[in-house]
Amino acid sequence: MASSGGLLLFLVLVLAILPVSGALAQTLEKVRERGFLICAASDSLDGFSSQDENGVWTGFDVDICRAIAAATLGDADLVEFRLLPGYSRFAQLQDGDIDVVSRNASWTMERDVRYGARYVTTSFFDGQSFLVSADKGIVSAFELTDVTVCVIDSGDARDNIRKFFFANQAEYRELIYEELDDLSIAYAAGRCDAVAGPVSFLQSLRRSLPDPSKHRIMPEYISKSPFGPTVREGDDQWADIVRWTIFTLINAEELGVNSLNLQSMMSAHTPAIRRLLGLEQDFGKPLGLKPDWMATVIASVGNYGEIFERHFGAQTGAAMLRGPNALWSQGGLLYAPPIR
């Protein structure tokens, strides 16, 4: 009898815990009750996520957060943005203190399966390349030879450039530093001819220089580092919402729908456009969203191309090639399943 009593107590405790766990998994409900989205990224990078003197956040990753807020709350401004130091990474996501990480560590198998975080899709295809002075007249990484390259003291980073120069039978010298910020200082001081690093970092470095137009990021990538939003494991509905928010931005660009022509597109007869704008079928109901949620996202932040142009276009003074972040139909890797 004592054993039966212990078993009964165990079952009671399990049943008491289950509703709490289920409630915790419903991120959409939690966000709506709170009234705003809590979105995070790992580092402050010009063009990706940065805060001005008035405390206003802007950047590519910030607009991804704003798109998710528009989808779930109908207002892109209902976002609290946080920066996460590298050592925190997924801890606050696991604890439910934040709702989504728009950018953190690059997507690898280990990070995807071991830490209670789930990558939903790629929003920015990153990878290692080189930054050089435009005065050198170099337009391709394959022209780099007899150069000094500043690189971080990381096994992967150094292996990548060694393999690249070996394959091209080109001479180079390494100038090794411990932190990424050290690369910026060394390059600005003229200690190296080129900086090797992730394109996102090189773009931020370039924007920090007095005249960004005098420095050029090589178009070739010598490694792959996909970045994208991560959510906590165990909430499939929320993962679907974040994933299809990214897919909405991509599909909108592919279909030629943007924030400027959105109203005129409401009269389009193309089925794909009508589905995107919520005019045919209801693609919000399965996600717990309104029928026109995708139109709200586009009206709030634009399509993927508009976001990219806003933060990396010519008007920034440091235009960046889209490269792998161009649509698949334009030679890039950007691809989203159709809405149907």
CORVEN-V546715 format. One line per field, one symbol per residue. phi: phi as a letter, one per 30 degrees, with the letter a starting at -180 (. if undefined). Layout:
phi = ???
//
This chain:
phi = .ddddddddddddddddedddddddddeddddddjaccbbbdbdbejcaacddcidcbkedddddddddddccibdddbccbccdeddhcdddddidbcacdabdddbdeddcccicbdcadcbdcldbbcbddddiccbddddahbccdbddbeddddddddddddchcdabcccbdcddddddddddidbdbccaeedddddeedddebeddbbcdddccabbdcadbbddjbddddddddddddddddddddicbddceddddcdcdeddddecidbicccedcicdecddddddddbiceddddddcbddddibebddhdddeedbjccdabddca
//
